[in-house]
Every structure is written in C-alpha cells, then in structure tokens.
Amino acid sequence: MTVLSFDEQGVDVIYEGHEFRLEKSLIEDAIEKPYPDVTDHEVLKIVEADPPLSGEPQRISEVLESSTDE
C-alpha cells in the first residue's frame, strides 16, 4: 500500500516501506499542470506503475482544503 501525505510544498510518500518526498516542482513538471490542479490519482501514478485506484480523484487543492477544515 502507498501512503501519500500532501502539503503546500509537495507530497510525502511511503511506498513499499520506503519514505521519500516529491517536491511541488517535480510533480508539476511530471504532470504538466499547476500543483493545486493535480489529482491524488495522478501523483499515485508517478509512484506506482499500475496503482489500484479507488474512489473519485481529488485535486490537491481539495485535499489541502479539507485538511484545514478539521
């Protein structure tokens, strides 16, 4: 299982027991759109070749907004 933790500057990732960070600029370059418009599914596809996707994709701006509402 892959764990993604989003913040304003990038994403902390835990993948197969390895922890690393994907910076905002790297994600924008890879997906070719602004960081807030990138979805969690798109980030997951950067990490895994064929990820098991479930649910509706959420834009990073939505994820960050919901985390500040709590």
Secondary structure, 3 states (H helix, E strand, C coil): CEEEEEECCEEEEEECCEEEEEEHHHHHHHHCCCHHHCEHHHHHHHHCCCCCCCCCCCEHHHHHHHHHHC
